[in-house]
């Protein structure tokens, strides 16, 4: 059998327009990385990745967390995300765990105002990304609130513990315990979630 040849498989071409805000953000980010400060940080991160000691890992994580904090805080101020925050009701609960000492996993719930009286909803349970080291779940709040509005679903934002302070698999178990409680309907006995999405 001959090999399949495609003209576009690895040569995707844009078929639309890129938003001016995105282009401006990309240009500013490129300028930041090309600046002397950005070059020094980039070089330092490469140095730290070649080392295998606790102090180097700690410094690397501090750099990553600082960059993520800056990115997420700026993103969270976008007018579209701020409006979504006004269109949802936020509630908070904790999930008790004991797999790595006694710890209550914080979970924020974003419910679109139009679903407050509904007893049949879709649920979106989110484990924030960031390689398990950054950002926190709360840092993702504004982007998840817009998901709640756009998906017309109740969004659960699980703020599991981060590495390296919490060793794997305990951060995964934080999320797992949160899913278990959701599936068992122990938190919202009046609501039935017919469709569930677990994502992160």
N, C-alpha and C positions, 0 to 999 in steps of 0.2 A: 504494500500500500504506500502510495507516495505521500510525502509530508504536505500538510495543509499550508498554503501560503495566503496571507492576508495583507492587503495594503494598509489597513487601518488598525490592526490588532495592537501594535505597540507605537502607533503614531496618531494619537487622538488629536483631533483638531477642534478648537472651540467653535460651537455653533450658536453663539449668542453674544451678549455683551456682558462685560464685567462692570459691576457697579463702581461708580467713581470713588465711593468711600473705601471700597476694598483696594482699589488701585493706590489710593493715597496712603492707606495703612501699610500696604506692602512696600511702597517706596520709603516710608518713614522707618520701617523695620530694617530694610536693607541698609539705609543710611546709618542706623544705630549700630548694626553689626560691622560696618566698614569703618566706623569711627575708632580712634585709638583705644578708647575704653572698651568697646565691644570686642576688638581684637585681643586685648589683654585677657578679658573674661573667657573668650573662646579658647585661647591658648592654655589658660589655667585649668579649664575643665578637661582638656585633653591630657594635661599633665596628671591631674588627679585620677583620671580613669586608668592610668598606667600603674598606679600605686595600689597596694593591698594592705592598708592599715586603717584603723578606726578613725583617726583624725582626718585622713584624706577623704574617706567616705562621708564624714560629717560635713566637711567643708563643701564637697560636691553637692550634697543634698541642700545645704543652705543656699547655694547659688541657684539651684533649680527652683527651690521654693520661692526665693525672692523674685525671680523672673516670672514665675507663674502668678504670684500675687499681683504683680504689676499688670500683667496681661488681663487677668480676670477682673480686676477692679476697673480697668479702663473699659472693657467690654460691657460690664454691668451698668455703665452710665449711658449706654445707647438709649435714645428715646423709645425705640420699639420695645426694648426689654423693660424699661421703667413702666411703660403702659401695661404690659402683661402683668407686672407685679400688682397693679391696681385692679386687674380683672380677676384675680384669684383670692381665695381666703386661705391663709397659711395657719396650719395647726402643727403642734409638735408633740411627739410622744417618745418614750424610750423603750428599748427592748432589753430586758435583763439577760445577761449571759454569765457563764461561769467557766468557760473553756480556757480562759487565761486570766484567772482571778475574777473577782466580781466586777463587772463593767456593764453599764447601761448604754447601749448603742443609741445615739440620737438619730431620730428620723423626723424630717420635716415633710408635711403633706400639703400639696398645693391643689386645691379644689377650685375649678372654674365656678364663678358665682352662679352660672346657669345650671350647675349640677347640684347645688346645695340641697334641693328638695327631692332629688332623684335617688331611688333605692336600687337601681340597676345601672352600674357604671363599668367603664373599662379602667383598668389599673395599669400603671407604668411604674415598675420598681427599678430604681436606678442606682448602680454602683459607679461612682465617679471614677474617671480615668486618671492618668498621670503616673502610670507605672507603680502604683501603690505608695508613692512617696509624696505626691503633690498633685493637685490642690486638695483641699478638704471638700467634703460634700457641700458645706455651707457656701463655699466659694462658687459653686455651680448653681446657686439658687436662681439667679436671674434668667439663665438659659433654660432651666427646667420649668420655670413659671410660664415661659412662652410655649414650651412643649405642651403644658397642661391646656393652655388656651387653644393652640392650633390643633391638637389631637382630640380636644374635648374629652379629656380623661383625667382621672385623679392620679397625680404623680407623687410617688414616695421617694424621697431623697435620703438614702441611707448613708450616714456619715461614719463609715467604718474606720477603725484605727489605722494609722499610717505606719509604714516601715521607714526606717529600721527600728523605730521605738517598739513596735509590735511585730513580732516575728511571724512569718508565714508558717502554718496556714491559719493563724488566729484571726487575721484581718478578713480572710475569706469566710471564716466561720461567723464573724460578726454579720456579714451580709446574709449568709445562709440562715442564721437564726431569725433575721428580719423577714426573710421569705417564708419561713415556716409559720411564723405568727400570722402573716398575711393570709396564707393559704388556709389556715385553720379558722380564719374569720374571727379571731379573738379580739381584734381591735375595733372593728366596725360591724358589730353583729346585725345592725339594721340595713347595712349595704351589702348587696351581692355584686361581686365583680365577675362578670361573665367572660370578659376577655382580659388576659394578663400578659404583660410583656416584661421580661426581666432583661435588663440591658446595662452595659457599662463598658 
